[in-house]
Amino acid sequence: MQDMTFRAIRVLETREGFRREMVQRQLTDLPEGEVLIRVHYSSLNYKDALSATGHKGITRTYPHTPGIDAAGVVVESTHPDIKPGQKVIVTSYDLGMNTDGGFGEYIRVPASWVVGLPQSMTLFESMVLGTAGFTAALALYKLERNGLNPSDGPVVVTGASGGVGSLAVALLVKRGYEVAAVSGSPAAYDMLRQLGAHEILPREAVNDTTGRPILKSRWAGAIDTVGGNTLATLLKTSRREASIAVCGLVASPELPTTVYPFILNGVNLLGIDSATYPMPLRKQLWSLLANKWSLPQMHSLTTEVPLDQLDPYVEEMLRGNTQGRIVVDLTKKE
Ligand SMILES: NC(=O)c1ccc[n+]([C@@H]2O[C@H](COP(=O)([O-])OP(=O)(O)OC[C@H]3O[C@@H](n4cnc5c(N)ncnc54)[C@H](OP(=O)(O)O)[C@@H]3O)[C@@H](O)[C@H]2O)c1
């Protein structure tokens, strides 16, 4: 088996810049690890798009195979609790960052990164969610742990047509919240209505330029994937004791704010770091996503792309032109 070859996308660093190509690799090319997995599905996340275009903040050394998400079947395992034939999910940790990731037909990873596929979930469904779904679930979990409940008032989601955003809208609607979706993509408004968003706002509605430290309060909670002045505006427009789950930085990693929302309105900022979230809680969230928080409606809003046709989606995601989730199918040969 060791001299068997498999397909993988490789990102190469050349003197002219970064280039992606489909290559044949051998199992012996993969890093050390207790568990060898035949990947059936992966998904495309913003972080993958950065890694695939040579972002050294995500991936230090190239050549590299991106893919922070993978779902598949265990082929070999030296860990007593993980057996060949078992269906598993690997997201987060270092997968796809500096460890060869899910854009290859095989991965080899430490046992401590592996989550058994919940019984009522398929491998495909797990990648409809992927890191984006796990992150949205973690954000909701932390908001509710901080006291948020549907009777508190409207909850706003920014970057709503993206992976984390669309799943956050769907989860909040499922839990009974009144959801406002902020999106700069009119083409995605139908999708957001299908997900159950009660209100759709353009990005400018959450981009205050008055310089005032506090504005009319609106939101009982927020899930923000955008950062920058959008997050600063959410802080100014949050109700007393509102909580904001801070997930992303697609607009900016900066946060141009004052302390007033915190000291006058008691607003809470909750950090979301899905990559290093502890394993027992990680399994609990996957179980919730497979059962009480399941989102079957996301299937129809997911684009399924074979591995060899993934390339154009990478640039489109960086331009903000993708909607919902993109699942990568590694079961089909071209
Ligand atoms: N903290 C964590 O653990 C964690 C985990 C996963 C992802 N993330 C982060 O969360 C963010 C979203 O990730 P994703 O995978 O959901 O990405 P994505 O699918 O590309 O979605 C991002 C969305 O943000 C909006 N957007 C894009 N550029 C924008 C800009 N310049 N200004 C305002 N809005 C913009 C777009 O939605 P609209 O057109 O609808 O506005 C876009 O669809 C990224 O920063 C990612 O790194 C964090």
The ligand as a MOL file (V3000), in Angstrom:
LIG
                    3D

  0  0  0     0  0            999 V3000
M  V30 BEGIN CTAB
M  V30 COUNTS 48 52 0 0 0
M  V30 BEGIN ATOM
M  V30 1 N -12.4960 32.1350 14.6230 0
M  V30 2 C -12.5580 30.9700 14.0380 0
M  V30 3 O -12.3990 29.9270 14.6560 0
M  V30 4 C -12.8690 30.9380 12.5740 0
M  V30 5 C -13.2680 29.7490 11.9520 0
M  V30 6 C -13.6400 29.7990 10.5930 0
M  V30 7 C -13.5470 31.0070 9.8890 0
M  V30 8 N -13.0860 32.1040 10.5320 0 CHG=1
M  V30 9 C -12.9670 33.3970 9.8540 0
M  V30 10 O -14.2980 33.8470 9.5650 0
M  V30 11 C -14.2790 34.6240 8.3650 0
M  V30 12 C -15.2890 34.0430 7.3770 0
M  V30 13 O -14.8470 32.7710 6.9520 0
M  V30 14 P -15.6940 31.9550 5.8600 0
M  V30 15 O -14.9760 30.6740 5.6400 0
M  V30 16 O -17.1370 31.9860 6.2100 0 CHG=-1
M  V30 17 O -15.4560 32.9030 4.5730 0
M  V30 18 P -16.3940 33.1620 3.2960 0
M  V30 19 O -17.2220 31.9520 3.0100 0
M  V30 20 O -15.5080 33.7190 2.2500 0
M  V30 21 O -17.4100 34.2960 3.8180 0
M  V30 22 C -17.0120 35.5950 4.0940 0
M  V30 23 C -18.1610 36.5500 3.7530 0
M  V30 24 O -17.8200 37.8320 4.2460 0
M  V30 25 C -18.3580 38.8430 3.3810 0
M  V30 26 N -17.2350 39.6800 2.9480 0
M  V30 27 C -16.2140 39.3650 2.1090 0
M  V30 28 N -15.3720 40.3910 1.9750 0
M  V30 29 C -15.8700 41.4040 2.7480 0
M  V30 30 C -15.4460 42.7310 3.0380 0
M  V30 31 N -14.3340 43.2430 2.4950 0
M  V30 32 N -16.2070 43.4700 3.8670 0
M  V30 33 C -17.3190 42.9720 4.4380 0
M  V30 34 N -17.7780 41.7210 4.1900 0
M  V30 35 C -17.0550 40.9500 3.3620 0
M  V30 36 C -19.0190 38.1120 2.2370 0
M  V30 37 O -20.3920 37.9770 2.5990 0
M  V30 38 P -21.5030 39.0260 2.1100 0
M  V30 39 O -21.2630 39.2470 0.6640 0
M  V30 40 O -22.7890 38.3160 2.4060 0
M  V30 41 O -21.3380 40.2800 2.8800 0
M  V30 42 C -18.3670 36.7500 2.2660 0
M  V30 43 O -19.1940 35.7600 1.7010 0
M  V30 44 C -12.8200 34.5970 7.8890 0
M  V30 45 O -12.1510 35.7450 8.3690 0
M  V30 46 C -12.2580 33.3470 8.5140 0
M  V30 47 O -10.8540 33.4150 8.6600 0
M  V30 48 C -12.7500 32.0920 11.8560 0
M  V30 END ATOM
M  V30 BEGIN BOND
M  V30 1 1 1 2
M  V30 2 2 2 3
M  V30 3 1 2 4
M  V30 4 1 4 5
M  V30 5 2 4 48
M  V30 6 2 5 6
M  V30 7 1 6 7
M  V30 8 2 7 8
M  V30 9 1 8 9
M  V30 10 1 8 48
M  V30 11 1 9 10
M  V30 12 1 9 46
M  V30 13 1 10 11
M  V30 14 1 11 12
M  V30 15 1 11 44
M  V30 16 1 12 13
M  V30 17 1 13 14
M  V30 18 2 14 15
M  V30 19 1 14 16
M  V30 20 1 14 17
M  V30 21 1 17 18
M  V30 22 2 18 19
M  V30 23 1 18 20
M  V30 24 1 18 21
M  V30 25 1 21 22
M  V30 26 1 22 23
M  V30 27 1 23 24
M  V30 28 1 23 42
M  V30 29 1 24 25
M  V30 30 1 25 26
M  V30 31 1 25 36
M  V30 32 1 26 27
M  V30 33 1 26 35
M  V30 34 2 27 28
M  V30 35 1 28 29
M  V30 36 1 29 30
M  V30 37 2 29 35
M  V30 38 1 30 31
M  V30 39 2 30 32
M  V30 40 1 32 33
M  V30 41 2 33 34
M  V30 42 1 34 35
M  V30 43 1 36 37
M  V30 44 1 36 42
M  V30 45 1 37 38
M  V30 46 2 38 39
M  V30 47 1 38 40
M  V30 48 1 38 41
M  V30 49 1 42 43
M  V30 50 1 44 45
M  V30 51 1 44 46
M  V30 52 1 46 47
M  V30 END BOND
M  V30 END CTAB
M  END
